[in-house]
Amino acid sequence: MLPHPDVAHPELGFYTLAGAPETTRALIDEVREAEDLGLGYAFVSERYYKKEAAVQSGAVGAVSEKIAIATGVTNHNTRHPMVTAGYAHTMQSLTDGRFVLGLGRGITRMQDAFGLGRISTAQMEDFAGLMRRLFRGEAIIGHEGPAGKYPVLHLNAGLDEHLPMGISAFGPETLKLGGRAFDQVILHTFFTEETTRRCVDTVKQAAVDAGRDPDDVQVWSCFAVVSDEISEDVRLKKTVGRLATYLQGYGDLMVKTNGWDPAALDAFHADEFVSTFRGALDDVATPDQLAHVATLIPNEWLTPMATGSPAQCAEAVKGQLDMGCDGVIMHGVNPSQLRSVIEAY
């Protein structure tokens, strides 16, 4: 049951606690409003400060009745497999099956700093296999694989369920992994139309190659939706600030994926303000600072998003579905900021 069949818009989702919320409790009202709007999915992003994924997921499950809940995403190497399996099964029990465990590769600089080790495609595939086996009630003995070495893994012998799993994907190998082994694939924000279509095709073809029905793998566009009803300073944070933060963390990958000019990225990183800034630009930069950052980002890099009136934003959301995506995560805004867009949609 993903989501409840009475949901009006199962193809639409949002991220809980978009941006930098003052309090985690804000997600309670967000989820209630999302259900009132008929949204199908609440995606739970993870930043460790006030946005830990398991706590958020439990809160969303406790205050909702219909909306599906997906981690979008967490990293498999921050918890022992048994802790993750227990988290996932507890969520399934709490929500009557409305939970999706979403995994991602993570940010290499952060993983290096925290001593976690970098995540490979092989590790994610091996880990997904472990979760599948645990949810079938298997006792896994003496596992040695890319995801780690475990003498015993076991959840419950009487368990025989399918755990819906998602993966966030950039490159072709991760997209293919999503197609052959996962139920959902989450694309990245600010993907061009050509990139989006190519990613959808890659996922669906990988599903076919693995002997699966491609319709069984949902591809979700992660699409920034920032209507002109939002104040100018906040729009700047959710557009320029958000893209600039991605460029800080993994700009090389974004530029390569979208076929953008790497010289523009070099100029962005070389800027004195950017190169000396500490922290995420969308979190702590002031409007004046973001206005400066805006001069460093080519206009076409900010084109793949929904802006303008609520009606224009609604049409842009529909455009993502026309490109072959199965769903659209309306990114960067909370349900109250989406109300006019949903009404227009």
C-alpha positions in Angstrom: 0.0 0.0 0.0 2.2 2.8 -1.3 0.6 5.2 -0.8 -3.0 4.7 0.4 -5.3 4.2 -2.6 -7.4 7.2 -1.6 -4.6 9.7 -2.1 -5.4 12.2 -4.8 -1.9 12.7 -6.2 0.2 9.5 -5.7 2.7 10.9 -8.3 3.6 14.0 -6.3 5.8 14.3 -3.3 7.7 16.8 -1.2 10.7 16.8 1.1 10.1 17.2 4.9 11.9 20.1 6.5 13.0 21.8 3.3 16.0 24.1 3.8 17.1 24.9 7.3 14.1 24.7 9.7 14.2 26.3 13.1 12.7 23.2 14.7 12.2 19.6 13.7 8.6 19.8 14.9 7.7 21.8 11.8 7.4 18.5 9.9 4.3 17.6 11.9 2.2 20.4 10.4 3.9 19.9 7.0 2.8 16.2 6.9 -0.7 17.0 7.9 -1.0 19.7 5.3 0.5 17.4 2.7 -2.2 14.8 3.4 -4.8 17.5 3.1 -3.4 18.5 -0.3 -3.5 14.8 -1.4 0.2 14.4 -1.9 1.4 10.8 -2.3 4.9 10.9 -0.8 6.8 12.5 2.0 10.5 12.1 1.3 12.8 12.4 4.3 16.2 14.0 3.6 19.0 13.6 6.1 21.3 16.2 7.5 22.5 15.1 10.9 21.7 18.4 12.7 18.0 18.2 13.5 17.2 16.1 10.4 18.2 12.5 11.3 16.3 10.2 9.1 15.0 7.5 11.4 13.5 10.0 13.9 11.9 12.0 11.1 10.4 8.9 9.6 8.8 7.8 12.9 7.3 11.2 13.4 5.9 11.3 9.9 4.4 7.8 10.4 2.9 8.7 13.7 1.0 11.8 12.4 -0.1 10.5 9.0 -2.7 7.9 7.7 -2.3 7.9 3.9 0.9 9.4 2.7 3.9 7.1 1.8 7.2 7.8 3.6 10.5 7.4 1.9 14.0 8.2 3.1 15.4 10.3 0.4 18.1 9.4 1.3 20.3 7.9 4.0 23.6 6.1 3.7 23.9 2.4 4.4 27.3 2.7 6.1 26.1 5.0 9.0 24.2 2.2 10.7 24.8 -1.5 11.2 22.6 -3.6 8.7 20.6 -5.0 11.6 19.8 -1.4 12.9 18.7 -0.4 9.4 16.6 -3.5 8.9 15.0 -2.9 12.3 14.3 0.7 11.5 12.7 -0.3 8.1 10.6 -3.1 9.6 9.5 -0.9 12.5 8.4 1.7 10.0 6.5 -0.8 7.9 4.7 -2.0 11.0 4.0 1.6 12.2 2.6 2.7 8.9 0.9 -0.5 7.6 3.4 -0.8 4.8 3.8 2.9 3.7 7.6 3.0 4.0 10.4 3.0 1.4 14.0 2.6 2.5 16.0 5.0 0.3 19.8 4.8 0.0 22.4 7.0 -1.6 26.1 7.3 -2.2 26.6 10.3 -0.1 29.1 13.2 -0.2 32.7 11.9 -0.4 34.3 14.9 1.4 31.9 14.3 4.4 32.5 10.6 4.4 36.3 11.2 4.4 36.0 13.7 7.2 33.9 11.4 9.4 36.0 8.3 8.6 33.1 6.4 7.2 34.7 5.2 4.0 33.4 6.0 0.5 30.4 4.1 -0.8 30.6 2.1 -4.0 27.9 0.8 -6.4 28.9 -2.7 -5.4 28.4 -2.0 -1.7 24.9 -0.6 -2.3 23.9 -3.6 -4.4 25.2 -6.0 -1.8 23.5 -4.1 1.0 20.2 -4.1 -0.9 20.5 -7.9 -1.3 21.0 -8.3 2.5 17.9 -6.3 3.2 15.9 -8.3 0.7 17.0 -11.6 2.4 16.4 -10.3 5.9 12.8 -9.4 5.0 12.3 -12.9 3.6 13.1 -14.2 7.1 16.5 -15.6 6.2 19.3 -16.1 8.6 22.4 -14.9 6.8 25.4 -16.8 8.1 29.1 -15.8 7.3 28.4 -13.0 4.8 31.5 -11.6 3.3 30.8 -9.0 0.5 31.3 -5.4 -0.6 28.9 -4.2 2.1 30.9 -5.9 4.9 31.7 -9.0 6.8 29.0 -10.3 9.2 29.0 -13.6 11.1 25.2 -13.6 11.5 22.3 -11.4 10.3 18.8 -12.3 11.2 15.6 -10.3 11.8 12.7 -12.8 12.2 12.2 -16.3 10.9 8.5 -15.7 10.4 9.0 -12.6 8.2 8.2 -12.9 4.5 7.7 -9.4 3.1 8.9 -7.2 0.3 10.7 -4.1 1.5 10.3 -1.3 -1.0 13.7 0.3 -1.6 14.8 3.4 -3.4 18.2 4.8 -4.5 19.3 8.2 -5.5 21.3 8.2 -8.7 23.6 10.4 -10.8 25.9 8.2 -13.0 24.9 5.4 -15.4 26.1 2.6 -13.2 24.0 3.7 -10.3 21.0 4.3 -12.6 21.4 0.8 -13.9 21.6 -0.6 -10.4 18.3 1.2 -9.6 16.7 -0.5 -12.6 17.8 -4.0 -11.7 17.6 -4.0 -7.9 15.4 -1.2 -6.5 11.8 -0.1 -6.6 12.4 3.6 -6.9 15.1 5.8 -8.4 15.4 9.4 -7.3 17.1 11.8 -9.8 18.9 14.9 -8.8 17.7 18.5 -8.7 18.7 20.8 -11.6 18.9 18.0 -14.2 18.4 19.3 -17.7 15.7 17.9 -19.9 18.1 15.9 -21.9 19.7 14.5 -18.7 16.3 13.6 -17.3 15.2 11.7 -20.4 18.5 9.9 -20.6 18.3 8.9 -16.9 14.7 7.6 -17.3 15.7 5.5 -20.3 18.8 4.1 -18.5 16.7 3.0 -15.5 13.9 1.4 -17.5 16.3 -0.4 -19.9 18.3 -1.8 -17.0 15.0 -3.2 -15.5 14.2 -4.8 -18.8 17.7 -6.3 -19.1 17.3 -7.7 -15.6 14.0 -9.4 -16.6 11.8 -7.0 -14.7 8.8 -5.0 -15.7 10.1 -1.4 -16.2 6.8 -0.1 -14.7 7.8 -1.8 -11.4 10.6 0.8 -11.0 9.5 4.3 -10.3 11.7 7.1 -11.5 11.2 10.3 -9.4 12.2 13.7 -10.7 13.6 15.9 -7.9 12.4 19.2 -9.2 12.8 22.6 -7.6 9.4 24.4 -7.4 9.7 28.0 -6.3 6.8 30.1 -7.3 6.7 33.9 -7.3 4.4 33.8 -4.3 7.5 33.2 -2.2 9.5 36.3 -1.1 12.5 37.3 -3.2 15.1 36.6 -0.4 13.6 33.1 0.2 13.5 32.4 -3.6 17.2 33.3 -3.8 18.0 30.8 -1.0 16.0 28.0 -2.6 17.4 28.6 -6.1 20.9 30.1 -6.2 21.7 29.0 -2.7 20.6 25.4 -3.2 22.4 25.0 -6.5 25.5 26.6 -5.1 25.5 24.2 -2.2 25.5 21.3 -4.7 28.3 22.9 -6.6 30.2 23.1 -3.3 29.8 19.5 -2.5 29.9 17.7 -5.9 30.0 20.3 -8.6 32.2 18.2 -10.9 29.6 15.4 -11.0 26.8 17.8 -11.7 28.7 19.6 -14.5 29.7 16.3 -16.1 26.2 14.8 -15.8 24.5 17.8 -17.4 27.2 18.5 -20.0 27.9 22.0 -18.5 31.0 24.1 -19.0 33.6 23.0 -16.4 35.4 26.4 -16.8 32.3 28.0 -15.2 32.6 25.7 -12.2 36.3 26.4 -11.9 35.5 30.1 -11.8 32.8 29.5 -9.1 35.3 27.6 -6.9 38.0 30.2 -7.5 35.9 33.1 -6.3 37.4 34.5 -3.1 34.1 34.5 -1.2 33.1 31.0 -2.3 36.6 29.5 -1.7 36.8 30.9 1.9 33.1 30.3 2.8 32.5 27.8 5.6 29.3 25.9 5.6 26.5 25.2 3.2 25.6 28.3 1.2 21.9 27.6 1.3 22.0 27.3 5.1 24.0 30.3 6.4 24.7 32.7 3.5 22.9 36.1 3.6 20.8 37.4 0.8 23.5 39.9 -0.2 26.1 37.1 -0.3 23.7 34.9 -2.4 23.2 37.8 -4.8 27.0 37.8 -5.3 27.0 34.0 -5.8 24.2 34.4 -8.4 26.7 36.3 -10.6 29.0 33.3 -10.6 26.4 30.8 -11.9 25.4 30.7 -15.6 21.8 31.4 -16.1 21.1 28.2 -18.0 22.2 26.2 -14.9 19.2 27.5 -13.1 16.8 26.9 -15.9 15.8 23.3 -15.0 13.3 24.3 -12.3 9.7 25.5 -11.9 9.4 29.3 -11.4 6.8 32.0 -12.1 3.1 31.9 -11.2 1.6 28.8 -9.5 0.0 27.9 -12.8 3.3 28.1 -14.6 4.9 26.0 -11.9 2.1 23.4 -12.2 2.7 23.1 -15.9 6.4 22.7 -15.3 5.7 19.8 -12.9 3.6 18.1 -15.5 6.4 18.6 -17.9 8.6 16.3 -15.8 6.0 13.6 -16.1 5.9 14.1 -19.9 9.6 13.3 -19.9 8.9 9.9 -18.6 9.3 10.4 -14.9 6.8 8.4 -12.8 6.7 11.0 -10.0 7.8 14.5 -9.1 9.3 15.5 -5.8 8.5 19.2 -5.5 11.8 20.2 -4.0 12.9 23.0 -1.7 9.4 24.1 -0.4 7.0 23.0 2.2 3.4 22.0 1.6 2.0 25.4 2.6 4.2 27.0 -0.1 2.9 24.4 -2.6 -0.8 24.9 -1.9 -1.4 27.3 -4.9 0.7 25.1 -7.2 -1.2 22.0 -6.3 -4.5 23.7 -6.7 -3.4 24.8 -10.2 -2.1 21.3 -10.9 
